[in-house]
Amino acid sequence: MHDQDTAPHSPVTRALHWAGALLVAAAFGLGLMLEDWPRGPQRDYVMMIHYSLGTLVLGLLLVRLVRRLLVPALKAREPGLAGWAATAMHLSLYAMMLALPVTGAFDRWARGRRLAVFDIVIPPPFPIGGGRIWREAHTYIGWAIAAFVLLHVAAALWHHFARRDAVLTRMLPSAARRAPVEPVRLDAHTA
């Protein structure tokens, strides 16, 4: 294994990754809760938080994309099917993280509703048609992101436990990357 295969990602890369994960999880969780929330001022406030989190996801994604263009990757793509799958996974997640807040905003504007982000009302940039189709797209993309995140986690765990490489640990905070403690063996010869 080469040094670049085990070297941790930079602190900026790790921070962007985990901040994005937390924002997506929070926005998704609030989105699920909103389905059953009774209409009223409290729901409107929670919706504004949901829209604000979506805007942060979009902004963070744009930072990540610009950074990917400006800062070369630490290591080259893995060869073969695994490398292709990892690239497809990342590109799909990026595309969906871009589409999700856009479809959410378009849903509000297409149905003539206000969109407030951090308590600032954002008007539509142009007339938006399509009505509720944007809500349907937003919902399906949200569930697709959830499925892809589960696949992403499964792939990281597969790398860690089956391949025993550093793909997972390279993205973990430094405290979690410490060498594992050897398990204590209890056999007939120990007292």
N, C-alpha and C positions, 0 to 999 in steps of 0.2 A: 504494500500500500504506500502510495506517495504521500509526502507531507501535505500537499494540497488536498488530498482526499480525507485527511483527518483534522486539518486545521479548522478551527471554528469560523463561522461566518463573522463578519465584522459586527461590532456592537450596533452600528446603524442598521445594518441588514436585519439583525435579530430584532431590534426595536420596531422597525417597520413591519416585520412579519407578525410579531405578537400583538402590536397595537391594532393591526388590521384584523387579526383573528378575534380579539376582544370586541372591537367595534361591530364586526359582522355578527358575532354571537349576540351582542346586546340588541342590535337592530332587529335581528331575526326573532329573538325572544319577545321583544315589545310588539312586533308585528303579529305574532301568534296571540298575544294577550288582547290586542285591539279587536280581534274578531268578536269576542264576547263582552267587551266593555260597553256598559250602557252609555248612550249618547248624553252629552252634557259638557260642561267646562273642563271637568277632570279628564275626560277622554280627549278633548281638543288639546289639552296640555301634553298628554302622553303622546298624541299623534305628532305634535310639534317636536318632541324629543326624538321620536322615531325618524322624522324627516331630517332633523339635525344630525343624528347619527349617520344616516344615509349620505348626507353631504360630506361628513368627515371621512366616510369610507371612500367616496369619490375623490376627495382631495388627497387622501393618503395614497390611493391607487395612482393618481397622476404623479405624485412625488416618486413612487416606486418605479413607474415607467420611465420617467426622466432619468432617474438614477441608473436604471438598467442600461439606458443608452449611453450614459456618461462614464459609468464605472464598469469595467469588464468583470465578468463573473470570475469567482475565485478558482473554479475548476471547469474544465471542458465538460460538455455533455457526455453522459455515460453512453457507450456504444450500444448498438442493437435495439431490441424491442423495449427494454427498460428505459433507455434514454429517450426514445421516441415517446413513450407513455408519459414520462415525467414532463417533457416539453409540452405535450398536448394537454396534460393536466393543468400546468401553470397558465398556458395561454387561454384555456377554457375558463379557469377561475378569474383571470384578469378581465376577459370579455364579459363574463356575467357580473362581476363587480362594477363594471362600467355601465352595463345595461340596466341593472337593478335600480339604482337611484334615478336614472333617466326615465325609465318606465313609471316609477313612482310619481315623479314630478309631472310627467305627461298625463297620468291618470287624473291627478288633481285638476290640472288646467283644462283637460278635455271635457271634464264634467262641470266646469265653471266654478270650481271650489278654490279657495285661497290656499296658497302654500306658504307656510311660515317656517323659516329656518332660524333658529336662535332668536325667535320672536321678531324676526324681520320678514315682512311679507315680500315674496318674490313674484313679480308679475310674469306671465308667459312671454317668452321672447318673440313669439309669432303665434298666429292662430293654430290651435292644436285640434285636430279632428280625431275620430276614432272612438270617442266615448269610453265605455267600460272595457274595451279590448285591452287598454293599457293596464287596467287592474288585473285582468286575467294573465297578461304577460308578466306583470310584476310578481304575481303569486307563483306562477310556474318557474320563473327564474329563481325566486327565493328558495323553492324546494330543490331545484337543480343544484344550487350552491350548497345546500345542506348535504345532498347526496355526494357531491364532489369533495366536500370537506371530509366526509366520512371515508371516502376512498383515499384521500390525501393522508389522513391519519393512519389508515390501514397500511398504506404503502410505507410510511415512515416506520411503523412497528414491524413490518415485514423486513425492511432493511436492518433494523436493530436486532431482531430475534432470529430471523432465518439466515440472512446474509452476513450478519455480525459485522457490518461496516459502520462508518461514522455518520451516515446521512442524518440520522435523528439527532445525535449528540452535537453535531456542528451547529444546530439551530437552537440548542438549549442554552439557558443562562449559565454563566461560568460555574456557579456552585453545583449545578446539576451535572456538569461534565466531568466531575472528579472520578478517578478510577474506582470501579466498584470494589467493595470489600469482599474478599474471598469468603465463601460460605464455610461455616464450621462443620466439619465432618464428625459425626458421631458413629463410631463403630465399636466393635467388641474390645478393642485395645485401649479405649479411653476410659478413664475412671470417673 
